[in-house]
Amino acid sequence: MNCRFDNQPLTHEFIDLGFSPASNSFLKKEQLNAPEPHFPLKLYVSERTFLVQIDEYKKADEIFSEDYVYFSSFSTSWLAHSKNYVEKMIARFGFNEQSQVIEIASNDGYLLQYFKEKNVPVLGIEPTLSTAKVAREKGIESWTEFFGVTLAQKLVAQNRQADLLLGNNVLAHVPNINDFVGGMKVALKPQGVITMEFPHLMQLIENNQFDTIYHEHFSYLSFLTVQQIFEKQGLILFDVEEIPTHGGSLRIYAKHAEDTSKAISPNVQALLDKEIGKGMNTLAYYQGFQQKADKVKYDFLSFLLEQKKAGKTVAGYGAAAKGNTLLNYCGVRKDLISFVVDLSPHKQGRFLPASHIPVVNEQFLKDTKPDFVVILPWNIKEEIMKQLAYIREWGGKFVVAIPELAVL
């Protein structure tokens, strides 16, 4: 495998999580006895660019298909985050009725709906037909295409360049990151602004978030590496924020290298210094992560086996991609976790990939009254614990496995 940034060979393994199906490839009942493709979940790190990455074992157009089941609007905390972002961008940059906002990976319109409420013209770029259809029903124009230089040139031809070009949790999802960032250069107006949010590799390593590794995430990004990738395409990072979403993310702000209208924030150098101070520009920083993941695996399995022997019932909450990585790496099946509850009707009635644990609605949880509920999307555990506080009435307890096993 070659580095997707500098195209040079990769030799340093970061972590090997075995073989797994694509994390969002939920199964219908009639598919349970059919062969299920598994792909290597092995990551490498470049000693030159320090980009942590996985090969494109499963093609992006197969992962982000018309039957994609992740809809952003089912998390109230994520909707609140998105609304706050819109208000902040309008206050800082003055976007209005004459502006053009374009979101890459706009999903079901979870964010653009708030710009639309402010009468700011919006366009969504979303390759998954299932989510784009919902966005269109909200009155949000959505193109069901993958973003890159070719699509950006189409935007230019239609005089649709962006004053604000944004993407939340998409930069890590693209197999050809140079074409993707190059497309942003083309699609941005001369004094336009790019913002991108993505999980911070530093948080993944230091908080043992190995379950955020799955085939949809082709790259795992530090600020140091992203700065190199953007500069190669003629884009300068002029500000950055560390934000709490997804267990710790970065929001970067980029502009054209030729744009002198925006000063470079001190935040940029401060974060570079922070990452360098931790050694993220050395291979040593990336070693030893396998052992940390293995400890979570052994502790989680020990807990589940202990409850099984004691005759206790364990359920899961949140049929999230990260949960599938955890369950499949640990080899958990429905004998140890009976079912997983999810609010999304698009997942209910289906089965988790590989583990074949059924996904049910919340009423099933109330009827079954399990002794323990494992919160799989630990990044929104407060939201979930508040929503399911009633399990305490029958003595139920919450459990998280990341960054370490805890009964809450």
matplotlib code that plots the C-alpha trace (Angstrom):
import matplotlib.pyplot as plt

x = [0.0, 1.2, 0.4, -2.7, -1.0, 2.5, 2.1, 5.2, 5.2, 3.9, 5.7, 4.8, 1.7, -0.4, -3.0, -4.6, -8.2, -8.6, -11.3, -14.7, -17.6, -18.2, -19.6, -22.8, -23.6, -26.6, -28.4, -32.0, -33.4, -33.2, -29.5, -28.5, -27.6, -25.8, -22.0, -20.9, -17.8, -15.1, -12.2, -9.0, -9.2, -5.5, -4.0, -0.6, 1.2, 3.6, 7.0, 7.1, 3.6, 2.3, -1.0, -2.6, -4.6, -6.3, -6.3, -9.5, -10.4, -14.1, -14.8, -16.3, -19.2, -20.1, -19.9, -21.8, -24.6, -28.2, -29.2, -27.0, -28.5, -26.8, -29.0, -27.5, -30.8, -31.4, -29.0, -30.4, -26.9, -25.6, -28.5, -27.7, -24.0, -25.0, -27.3, -24.7, -22.2, -24.6, -25.1, -21.4, -20.5, -23.1, -22.0, -18.3, -18.4, -21.7, -23.2, -26.6, -29.1, -26.3, -24.0, -23.6, -23.1, -22.2, -21.9, -20.0, -21.6, -24.8, -26.6, -30.3, -30.0, -29.3, -27.1, -28.2, -31.7, -30.5, -28.8, -32.0, -34.0, -31.8, -32.5, -28.9, -28.8, -27.6, -26.5, -25.8, -23.4, -24.4, -23.6, -26.1, -29.6, -31.4, -30.2, -30.3, -34.0, -34.8, -32.9, -34.8, -38.0, -36.9, -36.5, -32.7, -31.2, -28.9, -26.7, -26.2, -22.5, -19.1, -17.1, -13.7, -12.1, -14.5, -17.6, -15.9, -15.4, -19.1, -19.9, -17.7, -19.3, -22.7, -21.4, -22.0, -18.7, -18.9, -18.6, -18.6, -17.6, -18.0, -17.8, -18.4, -16.9, -16.1, -12.4, -11.5, -14.0, -12.5, -10.1, -8.5, -7.8, -5.7, -8.4, -11.0, -8.9, -8.0, -11.7, -12.3, -9.6, -11.6, -15.0, -14.1, -14.7, -11.5, -12.3, -14.4, -14.0, -13.6, -14.5, -13.9, -14.6, -13.0, -12.0, -8.6, -6.0, -4.5, -7.7, -8.1, -4.7, -4.7, -8.2, -8.0, -10.8, -9.9, -13.6, -13.7, -11.6, -13.7, -13.7, -15.6, -12.7, -9.9, -7.7, -7.0, -5.8, -3.6, -3.4, 0.2, -0.8, -3.9, -1.9, 0.5, -2.4, -4.1, -0.9, -0.1, -3.4, -2.8, -5.0, -3.8, -5.3, -5.9, -7.7, -8.5, -10.7, -10.6, -14.2, -15.8, -17.8, -17.0, -14.7, -12.6, -12.5, -10.9, -12.7, -10.3, -10.7, -9.0, -8.6, -6.9, -3.1, -3.7, -6.3, -4.8, -8.1, -7.9, -5.2, -3.6, -5.0, -2.5, -4.5, -2.8, 0.8, -0.5, -2.0, 1.1, 3.3, 0.9, 1.1, 4.8, 5.2, 3.5, 5.7, 3.1, 5.9, 7.8, 7.0, 7.4, 4.1, 2.2, 3.6, 2.0, -1.6, -2.4, -1.8, -4.2, -7.0, -6.3, -6.8, -10.2, -11.1, -10.1, -11.8, -15.0, -15.2, -14.5, -17.4, -19.8, -18.8, -19.2, -22.8, -23.6, -22.5, -24.5, -27.7, -27.8, -29.1, -27.0, -28.3, -26.7, -27.8, -27.0, -26.3, -23.4, -20.5, -18.1, -20.1, -19.8, -16.0, -15.9, -18.3, -16.6, -13.0, -14.1, -16.0, -19.2, -22.4, -26.0, -25.3, -23.5, -25.5, -29.1, -30.2, -29.3, -31.7, -31.6, -33.9, -33.5, -36.3, -33.8, -31.9, -34.7, -35.6, -32.1, -29.1, -25.6, -23.0, -21.0, -22.5, -26.1, -27.4, -30.9, -31.7, -34.9, -36.9, -36.9, -40.2, -38.5, -35.9, -38.7, -40.5, -37.3, -35.8, -32.1, -29.7, -27.1, -27.2, -23.9, -23.7, -21.9, -21.8, -19.9, -19.4, -23.1, -23.4, -24.8, -27.6, -28.4, -28.2, -30.6, -33.0, -32.9, -32.7, -35.8, -33.7, -32.6, -36.2, -35.7, -32.0, -30.5, -27.0, -25.2, -21.8, -19.1, -16.1, -14.1, -11.6, -11.8, -14.6, -16.8, -20.2, -22.0]
y = [0.0, 3.5, 6.7, 8.4, 11.8, 11.4, 8.0, 6.5, 3.0, 2.4, -0.1, 0.9, -0.8, 1.3, -1.3, -4.5, -5.1, -8.2, -8.7, -7.0, -6.1, -2.4, -1.0, 0.4, -2.6, -3.6, -6.8, -7.7, -10.9, -12.7, -11.9, -13.6, -16.9, -15.4, -15.0, -11.7, -10.0, -9.2, -6.8, -6.2, -3.5, -2.8, 0.7, 2.1, 5.3, 7.2, 8.0, 11.0, 12.6, 10.9, 10.2, 7.2, 5.4, 2.2, 0.9, 1.2, -2.5, -1.7, 1.0, 4.3, 4.0, 0.6, 2.0, 5.2, 3.5, 4.5, 2.3, 4.1, 3.9, 6.7, 9.8, 12.7, 14.2, 11.4, 12.9, 15.9, 16.9, 16.8, 19.0, 21.5, 21.5, 22.2, 25.0, 26.7, 26.4, 28.1, 31.0, 31.3, 31.4, 34.0, 36.2, 35.9, 36.1, 37.9, 35.3, 36.5, 36.2, 37.0, 34.3, 30.7, 28.0, 24.5, 21.5, 18.4, 15.2, 17.1, 13.9, 14.5, 18.3, 18.3, 21.4, 23.3, 23.5, 26.1, 28.3, 28.0, 29.3, 32.4, 32.8, 31.9, 30.0, 26.5, 23.5, 20.0, 17.5, 14.1, 10.8, 8.6, 8.7, 7.7, 10.7, 13.2, 12.3, 13.4, 16.6, 17.4, 16.8, 19.7, 21.9, 21.6, 21.3, 18.2, 16.8, 13.0, 12.9, 12.4, 15.6, 16.2, 18.3, 17.2, 18.2, 21.4, 22.3, 21.7, 24.2, 26.8, 26.3, 26.9, 30.0, 28.2, 28.7, 28.9, 31.7, 29.0, 25.5, 23.1, 19.4, 17.7, 14.3, 13.8, 14.7, 11.3, 9.5, 10.2, 7.7, 10.3, 13.1, 15.1, 15.2, 16.1, 19.0, 20.1, 20.2, 22.6, 24.9, 25.0, 25.4, 28.3, 31.9, 34.1, 35.3, 32.4, 30.3, 26.5, 24.8, 21.1, 19.1, 15.7, 13.5, 14.5, 11.7, 12.9, 12.2, 8.8, 7.7, 9.3, 8.2, 4.7, 5.4, 2.5, 1.8, 4.9, 2.9, 1.4, 1.1, 4.4, 6.2, 6.1, 8.6, 9.5, 13.1, 15.3, 19.1, 18.7, 16.4, 18.3, 21.5, 19.8, 18.4, 21.7, 23.7, 21.3, 22.4, 26.1, 26.5, 28.0, 27.1, 30.4, 29.2, 26.0, 25.0, 22.0, 20.9, 18.1, 16.2, 12.6, 12.3, 15.3, 16.8, 19.7, 22.4, 23.9, 27.2, 27.5, 30.1, 30.5, 31.1, 34.3, 35.6, 38.4, 39.4, 37.0, 37.0, 33.8, 33.1, 32.3, 29.1, 27.6, 27.8, 26.9, 23.6, 22.8, 23.3, 21.1, 18.2, 18.5, 18.7, 15.4, 13.9, 13.5, 14.2, 11.1, 7.4, 6.6, 8.4, 5.9, 2.7, 0.7, 1.4, -2.2, -3.2, -0.5, -1.8, -5.4, -4.5, -3.0, -6.2, -8.5, -6.4, -6.1, -9.8, -10.6, -8.4, -9.9, -13.5, -12.7, -11.4, -14.4, -16.8, -14.8, -15.1, -11.3, -9.8, -7.3, -5.1, -2.4, 1.1, 2.9, 0.9, 3.1, 2.2, 2.5, 0.0, -2.5, -2.1, -2.8, -5.8, -7.4, -6.9, -8.5, -11.3, -10.5, -12.2, -12.2, -14.8, -12.0, -8.9, -9.9, -6.8, -3.2, -0.4, 2.5, 5.4, 5.4, 3.5, 2.9, 0.5, -1.0, -4.5, -5.1, -6.9, -5.7, -6.7, -9.9, -10.1, -10.4, -8.8, -7.6, -3.8, -3.0, 0.0, 1.6, 0.0, -3.4, -2.2, -1.1, -4.5, -6.6, -4.7, -5.8, -5.6, -3.7, -1.4, -1.0, 2.5, 2.0, 5.6, 6.7, 10.2, 11.0, 8.9, 11.9, 12.3, 8.6, 8.3, 11.1, 9.7, 6.2, 7.3, 5.1, 1.9, 2.7, 2.0, -1.8, -1.7, -1.4, 0.0, 1.7, 0.4, 1.9, 0.1, 3.1, 4.4, 1.7, -0.4, 1.4, 0.6, 4.0]
z = [0.0, -0.8, 1.2, -0.2, 0.3, -1.1, -2.9, -1.3, 0.2, 3.7, 6.0, 9.5, 10.9, 13.3, 14.4, 13.1, 14.1, 12.1, 9.4, 9.5, 7.2, 6.4, 9.6, 8.2, 6.1, 8.1, 7.1, 6.4, 7.7, 4.4, 4.1, 7.4, 5.8, 2.8, 2.5, 4.2, 2.8, 5.3, 4.7, 6.6, 9.2, 9.3, 9.5, 8.6, 9.4, 7.1, 8.5, 6.2, 6.4, 9.6, 7.9, 9.5, 6.9, 5.6, 2.1, 0.0, 0.6, 0.0, -2.6, -1.5, -3.9, -2.4, 1.2, 0.5, -1.5, -2.2, 0.8, 3.3, 6.8, 8.7, 9.0, 11.0, 12.3, 14.8, 17.3, 19.2, 20.4, 16.8, 15.6, 18.4, 17.4, 13.8, 14.7, 16.8, 14.0, 11.6, 14.0, 14.6, 10.8, 10.1, 13.0, 12.1, 8.3, 7.6, 5.3, 3.9, 1.1, -1.5, -0.2, -1.4, 1.2, -0.1, 2.2, 1.1, 2.6, 3.5, 4.5, 5.3, 5.5, 9.3, 9.0, 5.8, 7.1, 9.6, 6.9, 4.9, 7.9, 7.7, 4.0, 3.0, -0.3, 0.2, -1.9, -0.6, -2.2, -0.9, -2.7, -0.8, -2.3, 0.8, 2.8, -0.1, -0.6, 2.9, 2.5, -0.7, 1.2, 3.5, 0.4, 0.3, -3.2, -3.2, -5.8, -5.4, -6.5, -5.0, -4.6, -6.2, -8.9, -11.6, -9.6, -8.5, -12.2, -12.8, -10.0, -11.6, -15.0, -13.3, -11.4, -8.1, -6.3, -2.5, -0.1, 2.6, 1.7, 4.6, 5.4, 8.7, 9.2, 5.5, 5.1, 6.7, 4.4, 1.0, -0.6, -2.9, -0.4, -2.8, -5.4, -2.7, -1.3, -4.8, -5.6, -2.7, -4.1, -7.4, -5.8, -3.4, -4.3, -4.2, -0.7, 0.4, 3.6, 4.0, 7.3, 7.9, 11.0, 11.6, 14.6, 15.9, 15.7, 18.9, 20.8, 19.1, 20.3, 23.8, 24.6, 23.1, 20.6, 18.3, 17.7, 15.5, 13.0, 10.2, 6.4, 5.9, 7.5, 5.0, 6.9, 10.5, 10.7, 12.8, 12.3, 11.2, 8.4, 7.3, 7.0, 4.6, 2.5, 2.2, 1.4, -1.4, -3.1, -2.5, 0.6, 3.9, 7.3, 9.0, 12.2, 14.1, 17.1, 19.2, 19.7, 21.8, 19.1, 18.4, 21.3, 20.3, 16.9, 15.0, 13.1, 10.6, 8.6, 5.3, 2.6, -0.7, -0.4, -2.5, -0.1, 2.1, 3.7, 6.6, 9.3, 10.6, 14.1, 16.9, 17.3, 14.3, 15.7, 19.2, 18.0, 15.8, 18.9, 21.0, 18.5, 18.1, 21.8, 22.1, 19.4, 16.7, 14.1, 15.3, 14.7, 18.4, 19.1, 17.0, 18.5, 21.2, 20.3, 19.5, 23.1, 24.4, 22.1, 23.2, 26.8, 26.1, 24.2, 27.1, 29.8, 27.8, 27.0, 30.7, 31.7, 29.2, 30.1, 33.9, 33.3, 31.2, 33.9, 36.5, 34.4, 33.7, 30.4, 28.5, 25.7, 23.6, 22.7, 19.5, 16.3, 15.5, 13.2, 16.1, 18.0, 15.2, 15.2, 18.9, 18.8, 15.8, 17.1, 20.4, 18.6, 20.4, 19.2, 20.3, 23.0, 24.9, 23.8, 23.1, 21.1, 20.3, 20.5, 18.0, 17.4, 13.6, 11.8, 9.0, 11.3, 13.2, 12.0, 10.6, 12.0, 12.9, 10.4, 11.3, 14.9, 13.6, 16.7, 16.0, 16.0, 17.8, 18.9, 22.4, 23.4, 23.2, 25.8, 28.1, 27.8, 28.2, 31.1, 30.7, 33.6, 31.7, 28.6, 26.8, 25.3, 22.0, 20.8, 24.0, 22.5, 23.3, 26.4, 28.5, 25.9, 26.0, 29.8, 30.2, 27.6, 29.2, 32.8, 33.5, 33.4, 36.9, 38.0, 37.5, 38.6, 35.2, 34.8, 31.9, 30.6, 28.3, 27.1, 25.7, 26.8, 29.5, 30.9, 33.2, 34.8, 35.3]

ax = plt.figure().add_subplot(projection="3d")
ax.plot(x, y, z, "-o")
ax.set_aspect("equal")
plt.show()
